[in-house]
């Protein structure tokens, strides 16, 4: 499983050019788009990024 976190407003690596194709190309990938964030989504929206990571990790724990 792979988690891809991408800022909706990323001007450096746009979502349509990077995040979506990346998620489509990796089996079992989960794409989380962070609203109100650009290329540094972890600095711009840390609570949303941390929640996405914790949610993803909880799915791994649930798998056993």
Backbone as ProteinMPNN parsed JSONL, in Angstrom:
{"seq_chain_A": "XXXXXXXXXXXXXXXXXXXXXXXXXXXXXXXXXXXXXXXXXXXXXXXXXXXXXXXXXXXXXXXX", "coords_chain_A": {"N_chain_A": [[0.829, -1.192, 0.0], [0.428, 2.248, -0.717], [0.672, 5.612, 0.191], [-0.221, 8.652, -1.166], [0.156, 11.998, -0.883], [-1.104, 15.049, -1.822], [-1.051, 18.479, -2.535], [-3.837, 20.438, -3.377], [-3.479, 22.885, -4.691], [-0.945, 22.833, -5.806], [1.538, 24.273, -7.59], [4.009, 23.66, -8.526], [4.246, 20.88, -9.023], [1.65, 20.0, -10.555], [-1.542, 18.658, -9.638], [-3.05, 17.224, -11.605], [-1.041, 16.552, -13.369], [0.812, 15.137, -11.945], [0.155, 14.008, -9.234], [-2.295, 12.536, -9.653], [-1.706, 10.846, -11.966], [0.429, 9.42, -10.792], [-0.789, 8.074, -8.651], [-2.551, 6.49, -10.109], [-0.768, 4.832, -11.356], [0.429, 3.235, -9.469], [-0.112, 0.245, -7.954], [-2.605, -0.392, -5.49], [-2.483, 2.163, -4.4], [-3.261, 5.052, -2.459], [-4.68, 8.123, -2.852], [-4.6, 11.233, -1.398], [-5.925, 14.355, -1.426], [-5.007, 17.496, -0.444], [-6.786, 20.171, 0.552], [-6.502, 23.691, 0.052], [-3.76, 23.854, 0.024], [-0.444, 23.931, -1.3], [2.58, 23.066, -2.84], [4.011, 22.504, -0.543], [2.435, 21.006, 1.325], [2.498, 19.765, 3.816], [3.539, 21.707, 5.494], [1.8, 23.793, 5.085], [-0.792, 22.872, 5.649], [-0.713, 21.278, 8.146], [-2.305, 19.813, 10.021], [-4.251, 18.539, 8.447], [-2.64, 16.956, 6.789], [-1.338, 15.338, 8.689], [-3.584, 14.009, 9.718], [-4.38, 12.565, 7.452], [-2.211, 10.829, 7.159], [-2.32, 9.393, 9.59], [-4.864, 8.213, 9.322], [-4.396, 6.583, 7.084], [-2.382, 4.877, 8.088], [-3.868, 3.59, 10.054], [-5.504, 1.99, 8.494], [-3.708, 0.129, 7.627], [-3.011, -1.15, 9.969], [-5.442, -2.315, 10.563], [-5.499, -4.294, 8.668], [-3.982, -6.274, 9.609]], "CA_chain_A": [[0.0, 0.0, 0.0], [1.171, 3.492, -0.848], [-0.077, 6.839, 0.411], [0.241, 9.812, -1.909], [-0.471, 13.218, -0.396], [-0.847, 16.079, -2.825], [-1.775, 19.727, -2.343], [-4.722, 20.784, -4.49], [-2.993, 24.079, -5.378], [0.486, 22.676, -6.094], [1.908, 24.848, -8.887], [5.283, 23.063, -8.928], [3.865, 19.581, -9.59], [0.19, 20.032, -10.522], [-2.251, 17.422, -9.316], [-3.405, 16.49, -12.825], [0.18, 16.115, -14.054], [1.699, 14.353, -11.078], [-0.497, 13.212, -8.198], [-3.27, 11.58, -10.187], [-1.031, 9.768, -12.708], [1.227, 8.616, -9.873], [-1.71, 7.18, -7.941], [-3.077, 5.514, -11.064], [0.298, 3.934, -11.783], [0.919, 2.414, -8.36], [-1.17, -0.621, -7.425], [-2.966, -0.21, -4.076], [-2.17, 3.51, -3.938], [-4.323, 5.911, -1.959], [-4.382, 9.535, -3.088], [-5.304, 12.194, -0.557], [-5.704, 15.714, -1.897], [-5.117, 18.437, 0.662], [-7.357, 21.441, 0.117], [-5.87, 24.891, 0.6], [-2.318, 23.637, 0.144], [0.309, 23.82, -2.534], [3.662, 22.083, -2.902], [4.465, 22.171, 0.819], [1.184, 20.764, 2.044], [2.762, 19.406, 5.221], [3.759, 22.952, 6.235], [0.64, 24.669, 4.898], [-1.962, 22.248, 6.278], [-0.162, 20.136, 8.893], [-3.331, 18.98, 10.65], [-4.868, 17.701, 7.407], [-1.642, 15.965, 6.366], [-1.176, 14.375, 9.78], [-4.798, 13.18, 9.771], [-4.323, 11.637, 6.32], [-1.207, 9.808, 7.471], [-2.841, 8.534, 10.661], [-5.953, 7.413, 8.75], [-3.784, 5.558, 6.237], [-1.719, 3.891, 8.952], [-4.882, 2.78, 10.735], [-5.98, 0.964, 7.562], [-2.684, -0.927, 7.604], [-3.139, -1.881, 11.224], [-6.657, -3.123, 10.465], [-5.259, -5.434, 7.765], [-3.297, -7.324, 10.357]], "C_chain_A": [[0.873, 1.255, 0.0], [0.236, 4.664, -0.62], [0.579, 7.956, -0.374], [-0.548, 11.005, -1.386], [-0.086, 14.335, -1.35], [-1.678, 17.312, -2.51], [-2.588, 20.074, -3.575], [-4.141, 21.916, -5.335], [-1.506, 24.022, -5.709], [0.778, 23.183, -7.504], [3.217, 24.262, -9.409], [5.041, 21.731, -9.633], [2.343, 19.496, -9.532], [-0.433, 18.645, -10.33], [-2.544, 16.59, -10.558], [-2.185, 15.926, -13.559], [1.023, 15.157, -13.235], [0.929, 13.43, -10.131], [-1.436, 12.149, -8.724], [-2.585, 10.484, -11.009], [-0.191, 8.852, -11.812], [0.336, 7.6, -9.158], [-2.274, 6.108, -8.869], [-2.031, 4.483, -11.464], [0.843, 3.021, -10.7], [-0.232, 1.555, -7.839], [-1.37, -0.382, -5.923], [-2.598, 1.167, -3.532], [-3.44, 4.214, -3.464], [-3.878, 7.345, -2.166], [-5.248, 10.373, -2.174], [-4.918, 13.579, -1.049], [-5.986, 16.664, -0.747], [-5.606, 19.778, 0.114], [-6.607, 22.602, 0.776], [-4.375, 24.758, 0.778], [-1.698, 23.517, -1.234], [1.363, 22.734, -2.414], [4.156, 21.65, -1.521], [3.258, 21.944, 1.725], [1.408, 20.425, 3.511], [3.013, 20.64, 6.081], [2.528, 23.854, 6.19], [-0.609, 24.171, 5.619], [-1.526, 21.039, 7.103], [-1.223, 19.24, 9.529], [-3.975, 18.038, 9.636], [-3.909, 16.609, 6.941], [-1.459, 14.904, 7.449], [-2.389, 13.457, 9.895], [-4.802, 12.159, 8.642], [-3.347, 10.499, 6.591], [-1.739, 8.849, 8.534], [-3.983, 7.653, 10.156], [-5.394, 6.27, 7.911], [-3.12, 4.473, 7.088], [-2.728, 3.016, 9.68], [-5.448, 1.715, 9.811], [-4.991, -0.176, 7.482], [-2.781, -1.791, 8.838], [-4.347, -2.806, 11.172], [-6.495, -4.344, 9.575], [-4.545, -6.573, 8.464], [-1.871, -7.253, 10.132]], "O_chain_A": [[1.922, 1.301, 0.643], [-0.864, 4.707, -1.172], [1.783, 8.184, -0.264], [-1.778, 11.017, -1.442], [1.09, 14.545, -1.649], [-2.876, 17.205, -2.248], [-2.081, 20.011, -4.695], [-4.288, 21.913, -6.557], [-0.874, 25.065, -5.877], [0.326, 22.6, -8.489], [3.506, 24.355, -10.602], [5.575, 21.489, -10.716], [1.795, 18.973, -8.562], [0.083, 17.628, -10.793], [-2.311, 15.382, -10.564], [-2.294, 14.937, -14.284], [1.861, 14.441, -13.783], [1.044, 12.208, -10.223], [-1.383, 10.996, -8.296], [-2.849, 9.304, -10.782], [-0.112, 7.647, -12.052], [0.667, 6.417, -9.072], [-2.452, 4.959, -8.465], [-2.38, 3.374, -11.869], [1.637, 2.126, -10.986], [-1.222, 2.087, -7.335], [-0.404, -0.194, -5.185], [-2.42, 1.323, -2.324], [-4.531, 3.999, -3.992], [-2.808, 7.737, -1.7], [-6.472, 10.247, -2.168], [-3.74, 13.933, -1.086], [-7.063, 16.639, -0.152], [-4.926, 20.427, -0.68], [-6.141, 22.495, 1.91], [-3.779, 25.467, 1.59], [-2.327, 23.069, -2.193], [1.087, 21.628, -1.95], [4.665, 20.54, -1.363], [3.093, 22.605, 2.75], [0.584, 20.768, 4.358], [2.729, 20.621, 7.279], [2.251, 24.588, 7.139], [-1.39, 24.969, 6.138], [-1.915, 19.91, 6.806], [-1.05, 18.022, 9.569], [-4.216, 16.869, 9.939], [-4.32, 15.47, 6.724], [-1.429, 13.709, 7.154], [-2.241, 12.26, 10.142], [-5.186, 11.009, 8.851], [-3.631, 9.342, 6.284], [-1.621, 7.632, 8.391], [-4.066, 6.48, 10.519], [-5.855, 5.133, 8.008], [-3.289, 3.283, 6.822], [-2.477, 1.831, 9.901], [-5.836, 0.643, 10.275], [-5.383, -1.327, 7.29], [-2.649, -3.013, 8.768], [-4.301, -3.933, 11.664], [-7.244, -5.314, 9.696], [-4.51, -7.699, 7.968], [-1.119, -8.06, 10.679]]}, "name": "protein", "num_of_chains": 1, "seq": "XXXXXXXXXXXXXXXXXXXXXXXXXXXXXXXXXXXXXXXXXXXXXXXXXXXXXXXXXXXXXXXX"}
